[in-house]
Amino acid sequence: ITKYLTHNSFQFDHAFGDDATTEDIYVQTTLPLVDHVVSTHGRATVFCYGQTGSGKTFTMNGIQQILAYDLYAQIKGYETTVAFFELYGGFIQDLLNDRQRCKLLEDGKGEVNITGLIEVPAQSPEEFLQVVNQGNR
């Protein structure tokens, strides 16, 4: 994993100015992931990166609010779980399990897995947001 991160370049899909709304950012970055998750029964990650005080937490909170209702409108009848972690200072911390450290491992197929990460059931947008609020504490 370290070899990959230190020896590859990355391309940004979007950059947003200070006039962009949370809804603008959601539509460009997250809504396509909702469609992907629903159509493939897959997973997606929304990753926010930026300088301290630049509005990451505010924007992510707004994205989570919109996402919850968009996602659950499309997945009626599916069992849904939520995992919530933070990558900080080179460590992965489970935000739903007292910030316990988890391990990032790569399997034989090259898939990245986070071991020790708790997944919490959430069967409605309201339950999803309750779990997210728990992780944000």
C-alpha positions as CSV (number, residue, x, y, z in Angstrom):
1,I,0.0,0.0,0.0
2,T,2.8,2.4,0.9
3,K,4.6,1.7,-2.4
4,Y,1.4,2.5,-4.2
5,L,0.8,5.7,-2.4
6,T,4.3,7.0,-2.7
7,H,4.9,6.1,-6.3
8,N,1.7,7.0,-8.1
9,S,0.2,10.3,-9.1
10,F,-3.5,11.1,-8.6
11,Q,-5.8,13.1,-10.7
12,F,-8.5,15.3,-9.2
13,D,-12.0,15.2,-10.7
14,H,-13.2,18.5,-9.3
15,A,-12.0,21.6,-7.4
16,F,-14.6,23.9,-5.8
17,G,-14.4,27.6,-5.0
18,D,-15.7,29.3,-1.9
19,D,-18.9,30.0,-3.7
20,A,-19.8,26.3,-4.1
21,T,-22.7,25.1,-2.0
22,T,-22.9,21.8,-0.2
23,E,-25.5,20.7,-2.7
24,D,-23.2,21.6,-5.7
25,I,-20.4,19.5,-4.2
26,Y,-22.8,16.6,-3.4
27,V,-24.2,16.5,-6.9
28,Q,-20.7,16.4,-8.5
29,T,-19.0,14.1,-6.0
30,T,-21.3,11.9,-4.1
31,L,-24.6,11.4,-6.0
32,P,-22.7,9.3,-8.7
33,L,-21.4,7.1,-5.9
34,V,-25.0,6.5,-4.6
35,D,-25.9,5.3,-8.1
36,H,-22.8,3.1,-8.2
37,V,-23.5,1.5,-4.8
38,V,-27.2,0.8,-5.7
39,S,-26.5,-0.6,-9.2
40,T,-23.5,-2.8,-8.2
41,H,-24.4,-3.5,-4.6
42,G,-21.0,-2.2,-3.9
43,R,-19.2,0.2,-1.6
44,A,-18.0,3.7,-1.9
45,T,-16.0,6.2,0.1
46,V,-16.4,9.9,0.3
47,F,-13.0,11.4,1.2
48,C,-12.6,15.0,2.2
49,Y,-9.1,16.6,2.3
50,G,-8.1,20.1,3.0
51,Q,-6.5,22.6,5.3
52,T,-7.7,22.9,8.9
53,G,-10.6,25.3,9.1
54,S,-11.5,25.1,5.4
55,G,-15.0,23.7,6.0
56,K,-14.5,20.0,5.6
57,T,-16.6,19.0,8.6
58,F,-19.4,21.4,7.7
59,T,-19.5,20.2,4.1
60,M,-19.3,16.5,5.1
61,N,-22.1,16.9,7.6
62,G,-24.3,18.4,4.8
63,I,-23.3,15.7,2.3
64,Q,-24.2,13.0,4.9
65,Q,-27.7,14.6,5.4
66,I,-28.5,14.6,1.7
67,L,-26.9,11.2,1.1
68,A,-29.0,9.5,3.7
69,Y,-32.3,10.3,2.1
70,D,-31.1,9.8,-1.5
71,L,-29.5,6.4,-0.7
72,Y,-32.4,5.0,1.3
73,A,-35.0,6.1,-1.3
74,Q,-33.2,3.7,-3.7
75,I,-32.4,0.7,-1.5
76,K,-35.7,-0.2,0.1
77,G,-35.6,-3.7,1.4
78,Y,-31.8,-4.1,1.5
79,E,-29.9,-4.8,4.7
80,T,-27.6,-1.8,5.3
81,T,-24.7,-1.3,7.6
82,V,-22.5,1.7,8.3
83,A,-18.8,1.8,9.2
84,F,-17.2,5.1,10.1
85,F,-13.5,5.6,10.4
86,E,-10.9,8.3,10.4
87,L,-7.4,8.3,8.9
88,Y,-5.3,10.6,11.0
89,G,-1.6,10.8,11.6
90,G,-1.0,7.6,9.7
91,F,-3.5,5.6,11.8
92,I,-7.0,4.3,11.2
93,Q,-9.4,4.8,14.0
94,D,-12.9,3.3,14.3
95,L,-15.2,6.2,15.2
96,L,-17.9,3.8,16.2
97,N,-15.7,1.9,18.6
98,D,-14.0,4.4,21.0
99,R,-11.5,5.3,18.3
100,Q,-9.9,1.9,18.5
101,R,-7.1,1.5,16.0
102,C,-7.7,-0.7,13.0
103,K,-5.3,-2.3,10.6
104,L,-5.2,-1.6,6.9
105,L,-4.4,-4.8,5.0
106,E,-4.2,-5.8,1.3
107,D,-5.5,-9.2,0.3
108,G,-4.2,-11.5,-2.4
109,K,-6.5,-9.8,-4.9
110,G,-5.0,-6.4,-4.2
111,E,-8.2,-5.3,-2.4
112,V,-7.7,-3.1,0.7
113,N,-9.4,-4.2,3.8
114,I,-9.7,-2.5,7.2
115,T,-9.6,-5.2,9.9
116,G,-11.3,-4.6,13.2
117,L,-13.8,-2.0,11.9
118,I,-17.3,-2.2,13.4
119,E,-20.3,-2.2,11.1
120,V,-23.6,-1.0,12.6
121,P,-27.0,-1.8,11.1
122,A,-29.0,1.2,9.9
123,Q,-32.3,0.5,8.2
124,S,-33.5,4.1,7.6
125,P,-32.1,7.5,6.8
126,E,-32.7,8.5,10.4
127,E,-30.8,5.5,11.8
128,F,-28.0,6.2,9.4
129,L,-27.7,9.7,10.6
130,Q,-27.9,8.6,14.2
131,V,-24.9,6.3,13.6
132,V,-23.0,9.1,11.8
133,N,-23.8,11.5,14.7
134,Q,-22.4,8.8,17.1
135,G,-19.2,8.6,15.1
136,N,-18.8,12.4,15.0
137,R,-18.7,12.7,18.8
